[in-house]
Amino acid sequence: SALGTLLFYPAAQTASFPIMISGLFIVGLGFSLQQTAANPLAIVMGDPSKGSQRLSMAGGVNNVGTTIGPLLASFAIFGTVAAGSSIADIQSIKIPYLILGAAFLIVAVIFKMSSIPNKIEHITDENSSDAIAHERPSAINYPQLWMGMIAIFVYVGVEVSTASNLPEFMRQKLQTPTDHIAPFVSLFWASLMIGRWTSSVGAMNLKGGIKSIMNFLMPYLAFGVFILVNKIAQHDITPFYVYALVILALIVANLLSKGKPARQLLIFSIAGITSLLIGILGSGMVSVFAFISVGLFCSTLWPCIFTLAIAGLGRHTNEGSSFLIMMIMGGGFISLLQGFLAGDSYLGIQWSYLVGVMCFAYLAFYAWRVNEVLKQQGVER
């Protein structure tokens, strides 16, 4: 990732798009390798039954960056535009990306010197005789994994396509000016932070009343971060206060899931289907906030799917993790499909969200089926 950021310097110097896109590709390659290692480590470094909640906590920290990052990038790169200039100087990207590259190197040194294990040993579940008896020659031979690969594909797909098509929906159906849409897209990604902060409460080992309070308080703390960031960016935040009521649906869904990944995946997938159908059948801001709320119910699906898909893989855990990371490409394919169907000669922008409904339907099926698959292998989740 650090090497990729260095390419932005010659890209800016020569105003070369091929060099810039190559830099992005290398940074993305670094991200995929990081995720391949980090996700299974987060699951096995502690009680495996709380692995999905630890991933939610990690994702919640990540989403702080996705919420405040655009504001920082806008200030660092496009500050000249905000100050009144009509053109942003491409030279302005050099310093931010050099700083980012330095940050990658610092993090690399920290991990090199840390006590974090350098390999995955054994997961608790595989100590059982049943799990050992079901050991297979390759990760792909485990149904929970290859079904989980499809689940990651459609999950990332519905997440990316819902957000990507929101600006066009608002432009067509609400005639919203382009420069007013950014806060709504920001709320979608902030919704992922809200959901992950909420789910991470289960990984904090809180007891009794404190845990109950945090289950209600945590999502609104995350929502407050969104409000604060957009207030600093001088966006009109009054349309977003009503979203506090939508967050109540997330809190109820989280409590019903009881911290169990398969149960949470099922409940949140059903909630996602409901949100999309409300958006499809509704109109105006009701549809907008319904589509945005999909972010709430996508928020914990990654840790749930990942935890279930690598459960019981034992020595194949790293291999299985690599296969799962590869399926992030669903974000490119599913969003392309929805964009194609959004054309006026096909379904149109509003009904194109049926693609997302089908994605959630598969995720609900996976949540129902994977429990039985894991039980047959002597793995409890």
N, C-alpha and C positions, 0 to 999 in steps of 0.2 A: 504493500500500500504506500509506503514511503517513497519507493522508487517511482510509482505512478504519479505521485504529486509533483515530483521533480520535473516531469515532462511539461508541466504547465508553464514553466519559465520560458523554454524555447518556443512553446506554442504562442505565448503572448508576444514574445520578441518578433516572431515572424508572422503573426496573425494567421496561424495555420490550424484549420479545423481538423485535418487528419491527425496531427500530433496531439491536439487537445482530446479528441475522441479516443486515441490510443492510451492517453494518460488515464482517462476515465475507465477504460477497459481493464487496465492493470490494477487500478485501485479496487475495482469491483472484484477482480480475481483474488486480490488480497482479502477482501471482505469474506468471500466464499470459503477460503481456507481457514480464516479465523472462526467462522461460524461452525465449520466442520469439527473443529477442536473444542470450541467453547460450549456448545450445546450439550453434548454428552457429559462433559466434565461437570457442568452445573447440576446435572441430574444425579450423578453418582457420588458427588461430594456431600454426602449426608443421607438422610432417610429417602430411599427411592420413591416412597409413596408421596413425598412432598416435592419431588423433582419438578413437576409442572409449575408449582407455586414459586420455586426458586427461579425458573426461567421467566415467569411473569415479572418477578422483581427485577431481573436483569433487563428485560424488555422495557419495563417502566422507566428505568434509568436512561435507556436508549432513547425513549420517546421524549424525555426532557430536551435532548439534543434536537430532535426533529421539530419540536415546538419553538425553541428559541433560536435554533440554527438559522432559519430563513431571515430572522430579524438581524442577526449578527452579520450574515452574508450580505444582506441588503445594505447595511451601513458600511461594511468594508469595501464592497465591490461597486455598489451603485450609489454611493454617497454623492457623487457629482451630479447624478440625475436629480436626487432629492433636493440638492441645493439650487436647482434651476437649470442645469445644463441639459441639453436635449439628447446628448450622446454619452454613453458610459465608455470610458477609455479601457480597452482590453488590457492595457498594461497594469490596471489596478488589481487584476487577479493574481499577480505574481506573489506578492507578499502574503496574502491569506493562505495560499497553497503551500508556500515554503514553511509557514508556521505550522500548518497541518502536518506536513511531512516530518517536521521536528517532533511534533507530538507523537506521531506513530513510532518514531525511533525511541523516544523516552519510554513509551508503554512497552515496547519490545524489551528494553533493558530491565524494566520492572518485572516482567514475567520471567525473564531469564534468571533473575536473582531471587525470585519468590520461592516459597515452599510448596506451591501448587504442584501436584504430581504430574510427571512428564508423560504418563501413559495411564490408560484405564485398566485397572486390575480386574476385579470381579464385582458384579452387581449382586446385591444380597439375594435376589430371587434365584440366581443360578446355583446357590449352595444347596438348594433342595434337590433330592434325587429325581423328582419329576422333571425339573428343568434340564438337568444333565442328560437324562434319558432322551429328551427331545432335541438335543444338539444336532445341528445340521451342517452340511459341508460349506454352505455359503449363506451370507445374509439374505440374499434374494429368495432363498428357499423358505423363509418365514413369512406366512400370510400377513401377519401384522405389519411387516415392513413394506411389502409391495403394495398392499392396500393403503398403507400410510403414505407411500410415495404419491399415489393418485390423490390422496387427501391433501397433501402439501401443495400439489399442482393446482387443485381447484380452489383451495383456501387463499393462496397468494393471488390467484386469478380474480376471485370475487373482491378481494380487498383492493387491489390495484385498479380494476375496471370500474368499481363503484366510485372511487375518488376521481379517476381520470375523466369520466363522463359527466361528473357533476357540473363543471363549468358550462358545458354545452347545453345541458338540461336547463340551467338557470338562464342562459342566454336566450334559448328558444321559447321557454314556457313563461318566464318572468320578465324577459327583456332587461335583465340585470346587466349594467355596464361592466365591462371586463375588469376595470380597476376596482370594482366593489366585490368581486367574487373571492379574492384571496383569503379573507378571514373565514369564509365558509369552508373552503378546502382545508385551512389550518385547523378548524374545529374537527374535521373528520380525523386528521392525524392525531390531534389532541385527545380524541375519543379513545384511541388505542392506549394512550398514556393513562387515561382515566380508568379504563378497564383493567389494565395491568397493575396499576397501583392498588386497585381494589382487591384483585386476586392475590397479590403478594402479602396481604395481611396474614394469610394462612401459614406463611413461611417464617413469621416473626416470633413464634412460640409465645404468643400472648395468651393470657388466661381470662376466662369469665367475662366480666363486664367490660374490661378494657378492650378485649377483642371485639365485642359487640359494638362498642362505640367507634372503634377504628373502621369496622366494616361500613359504617355510615359516613364517617368523617373523611376517610382517605379519598374517595372519589371526588368529593367537593374541594379538597385541597388541590387535587390535580386540575380540576375545572378552574380553580382560582389562578393557577399558573397560566392557563390559556387566557383568561380575562386580563391578567396583569400584562402579559406579553403584548396583547393587542391594544391595550390601553397605552403602553409605552410607544407602540407603533402608530398611535393616534388614529386608530380605526374606531368606527362607531360600534360600540359593544352592546347597545341597548337591545338589538334584536336577539341576542344570545341568552338573555336571562331566563327565558322560557325553557331553555334546554336543561335547566336544573331539574325540571319535572321529568324529563325523559330519562335522566340518570337514575331515577328511582326504579325504573324497569331493570336496569343493570344490577342494582343492589339486590333486588328480589331474586333475579336469576342467579346471582352469585351465591346467595344464601341457600337457595334450593339445590345448588350443585354440591354443597358440603365438601368442597375441596377434592372431589374425586374426578380425575381427568376425563374418563369416558362419560360420566354423568354430565359434567360441565360442557363437554363437546356437544352432547345431544341437546341439552337445554339451550345453549347459546346458538346452535344451528337453527333450532326451531324459532328462536327469537329473531334471528337474522332473516329467515323466510318471512316472518310476520312484518318486519320493518320494510322489506322490499315490496311486499304486496300492498302495504299502506301507501308507500311512495308511488307505486304504479297506478293504483286506483284513486288516489287522492289528487290534490291540486295545490298550487301555490306553495306557501311556506310549509304547509303540512307535509307535502312531498319532499321538500328540501331537507327538513329536519329528520324525516323518516329515513331518507337515503344516508344522511350523515350518521344517524344512530347505528348504521351497519358497522361503523368503526368500533362502537362499544362492544358489539357481539363478535367481532373478529379479533378483539384484543387478546384473548387468552387461547385462541384456537391453535396457534403455533406451538406453545408449550404443551398443550394437551395432546396434539397429534404426535409431536416429537417424542414425548414421554411414552406414549402407548406403542409407537412404531418400533422403538429400540428396546422395549421391555423384553427380557428373556433372550436377547441376542448373545450375551456373554462375550466371548472373544471376538465376535463379529460386530461389536458395537461401533467401532470406528468406521468400518466398511459401510455399515447401515447408515451411519450419520452422513457419510459422503453421498450416498444415493439420495437421501432426503434433501440435502442442500442443493443437489443438482435440479430438483423439481421446482425450485423457485422460478424456473423459466415459465411456469404457468402464468405468471404475471404478464408476460409478453403475449402469450397465445390467447388467453381468455379475454384480455382487454381488446386485442385485435378483433376477436370474434364479436364482442359486443359492439365495438365501434362500427364494424361492417353491418350488423343487423340494425344499428341505430339510423341508418339511412332512410330517407322518406319513402323509398320504393320497397322497403322491407318492413320492419316492425316500428320504426320511429324511435326517437330517443327515450321516451318514457317506457314503452313496452320492451325495449331492449334489455331492461333490467331483469327480465325473465331468465336471462343467462345466469345471473347471480342466484336466482331461486333454485335453479338446477344444481348449481355448485353446492349450495347449502344442503340440498336434499341428499347428495352423495355423502356429505360430512355427517349428517344425521344417521345414514345407513352404516357408515364406518363405525360411529360411536356405539351403535347397537351390536354390530357383528364382532368387533374386536374383543369385547369382553369374553365372548364364548371361545374365541380362538386362543386367548391367553389362558383361560381356565383349562383348556385341553392340554396345555403345555405346563401346567402347574405353576403358572405365574399369576399373582394377584395384583390388581391395580384398582 
